[in-house]
Amino acid sequence: MVFTVITVSFRAGEKLKNTIADVLTQEYSDYEILIKDGLSTDDSIKLLMEELEGRGYRNTSGNEAEEFCYEKVEAPRIRIISRKDKGIYDAMNQAVDLASGDYVIFMNCGDRFYDTQVLKNTAEVIAQNPQKGIYYGDAYFCQAKEIISQPKEITEFVCYRHMPNHQACFFDRHLWDGKGFDLDFKIRADYEFFLRSYFEKGIRPCYLGICVSSYEGGGYSESKENRKRDREEHRKIVVRYMGEKKANHYRRIMIFTLQPLRTWIAQKSIFAGAYNSLKKKLYR
């Protein structure tokens, strides 16, 4: 079983180098790393190349324009592709098209695997529970300094509320056959893809039972100016896959259960520990 760890970047600075260095600590060896860069004008790619050469990797591609391939005996292959794209989701689509792994996971610049056993443990769960399409786990939210627990089963209501962090999801690469992320959605394309897989393809994701990643948060979708668009895209997606009546029903449940307040509590480190501990007990 081969994994492709995908990192898309644009002027990421040292965060790109740090994320790739972390991925290379995985004890499971059957994976590749694919970096899709959007023609960055900073030193991020140069810093990464210097890091790889310092680790004994050698550029075997002979291509100094668009694509580099770094290889090392008995070590994961690392590919760097620098091409123009239309944003993060277009870059992710391009990367999947180039991936050779059975499963892909997207690690943003600055994110890390939670520990060195993640790929090994994931491979074991997939072997025991084959052909589920999507495998997901928990994620450590650095801002709150807490692990964000996920439910053991993804129901329709869970789909309405959220999808697991994409940094904590392993996707069957063939889910991109025909159509990948919908570029009409600038913030919620990964959410739309998850719901499309669930409702149209009948995918029932499998819970891994481990913490997969540590993620920074504070990204594009979480900025103040994009929150309105985030809500609008969420509404459009849930109505598309659930219908307006069911979407309205779930929305009322969220209002009555004080969802905005609970989200605020979960993101504050002073409250997050107790809140997530309670949520974990409810999920189990």
N, C-alpha and C positions, 0 to 999 in steps of 0.2 A: 504494500500500500504506500503510495507516494503522495506527499503533501506539497502544495505550492504555497509558500508564504508570500503574499503580495503586499508591497508597500508603494503607494503612490506619493509623489513628492513634488513640491514646487517651492524653491527657495527655502528649504527647510533647515539650512545651516547644519550645525552639529547634531541636531535631533535625528537626522537620517542615519548618520554614522552610528549613533548610540543605539538606535533600534536594531539595526542589522547586527551589530556586535552582540546584542542580547540574544537575538534569534540563534546565533551561532553557538550559544551555550547549551542548546537542546541536546539531550543524550540520545534521542532517537535520530538515526542518521539518514533515513530514506526520505529526504525532502529537498526541494530546491527553493531558492530565494529569487524573486523577480521584482525588480525595482522599475516602476514606470515613472519617469521624470518628465515634467511638462516644459522642457527647455529652460531649466533654471539658469539665471544669470548670476547667482552667487557662487560660493565655493563648495556647496554641499556635495556635488558629485566628485570633485577633486579630493575633498576630505575623505569621502568614502573609499575612493580608489587607493589613497595612501594608507588607509586603515587595512584594507584587504592585502595590499602588497606587504605590509608589515607583519601580517599573519601568514605569509608564505603563499598567498594566492598569486596566480599568474594569468595575465590577460591572453587568452588563446584565440580571440576573435579576429585580431588584426584589423579591426574596423575602428577608425578614430572619428567617425562622424555620428552615427546614430545608435549603434548597439555594441555593447561590450559583453564578453563572457569571461568570467573569472573562475578558474578551476584549481583544485588542489587535490592531491592524492588522498582518497578515502575521506573526502569532505564534500559537503553539499555544493552543487553548482550554483553560481550567482550570476544572474543576467541583469544588465542595466540597459534599459531602452529609453532613449531621449527622443521624444516626438511631441509635436504639437497636439493638444487636446482641447476639448470644449469645457473642461472642468473636471472635478473629482470623479463623477460617475462615468463620464466618457473615458477617463484614464483607467478606471477600474474595469470597464468593459474591454478596453484594448488589452489590458494585462491578462484577463481571463482567456482571451483569444490566443495569447501566446503561451499560456501555461500548459504544462505537460502532466501535472499531478492529477491524481484521482479526485482529490478534495482541495479546495482553496480556502484560505483564511486571509482577511485583510487586516494588516497591522498598520495603523497610522504612524507617521513620524512622531517620535516621542513616546509611543506606547511600547509595552514589553509583555512577554509571556510571564505569567505569575510565578512559575518555577521551571526548573530544567526538565521536568518530567511530563510537561503538558502534551507534547506530540506522542510520546510513548503511551501515556494513559489513554489518550484519544483513540489511537490505533487499536488498542485492546477493546475499547467499548464498541468501536465500529465493527470489529471482527465478531463480537458477540451479538451485535444487533445490526446486521447488514441491510443495505438498501433503504435506509430511512431518508436519505436525501439531504437533510440538514441535521447537524449535531450541535448542541449549544450547551454552554456552561455559565458559571457565574463570572463576575468581573469585579476587580478591585478599583474603586473610584478614588483616585488620588486626592481630589479636592476635599472629599468627605472623610478620607482615611478609613474607609470601610468597604467590605465586600458587599456588592449588591447581589442579593440572592435572586434566583429565578425559580418559577414554579416547575414542578416535575412534569407537568403536562401542559401543552399549549392548547388552550380551548379558544372558542370564538371570542369570548370576552377578553381573554389575555391578548389575543390579536388586536382587539379594539384598543386596549390600554397602551400597548407598546410591543415592540419586538426586542429580543435580547440584543445587547450591543453587538455590532457586526465584528468587533474585535474578539468576541467570545463565541463566534459561530463558524463552523466548518461546513462549507457548501459543496455538494457534488458538482463538479465542473460542468456536467452535462445539463444542469438546470439552465445554463446560458444558451443551450441549443435553440435556435429560432429567435430568441429575444432576450437581451440582458436587462440592465437597468434602464428604465424609461427616462430619457433625458428631458422630458417635459417637466419633471419634478426636480427642482434645484436643491431641495433640502431633504425630502422624504423618499427619494428613489429607492433606497435600500429597504425601507418599510413597504413600499408598493411591491417590490420584488418578493419580499417575504410573504405578503398576503396573497399575491398571485400564485406563488408556489403552494400555499396552503389551500386556497379555495379552488383554483383552476386545475392544479396538478395533483391534488390530493395528498400532498406531503404532510406527514405528521412527524414533526421534529422530535429527535431523541435527546433527552437530557443526559449530559455526561457525568454529572455528579461531582465535578471538580471546578475549581476557579481557573479560568483559562488565561486571563490577561489582566494587566494593570493599565488603565487608560487615564489620560490627563483630563479630559473633558474641556469645556470652554471653547469648543470648535465653532465652525461656521453656523451650524444650526442653533447653537445656544446663545449667540449674540443677541442683544436686545432688539436690534433693528430687524432681525429675521424671524422673531417669534410670531408675528402676525402671519407671515407667509407659511410658517411651520404649521400653524393651526388650520389655515386654509387648505393646505395640501393634505393634512390628516383627514379633514372632513371629506374632501373629494375622494380620497382613496377608500375610506370605510364605506361610503355610500356606494361606490363602484362595486365592492365585493360583498357587502352585507345588505344593501338596500337601505333606503332612507328610514323606514320604520324601525328596523333593528338598530341602526346606528343611533337614532334618537333615544331608543330605550337604554342602550348602554351609556349614552351621554348623561341621561338623568341619573343613572346609578353612580356615575363618577361624581356628579355634583352633590348628590345626597351623602356620599361617603367622604366628602371634603378632599378630593384628589389634589387640587392645587396646594392646599396646606400640607398634605402628606409629602408631596414632591419637595416642597421647600424644606421640610424637616429632614428628609432623607439626604439633602445636599449640604446640610450644616453639620460640621464635624462634632459639634457639642451635643447634638441630638441623634446623629446618624447611627451610633453604636446601638443604642437601645431600640431605635425604630427598626433597624435591619435585623436585629436579634429576634424581635417579635414577628417580623414578616417571615423570617426563615422558619420559625416554629409553625406558623400558619401554613406555609407551603409544604412542609413535610407531613 
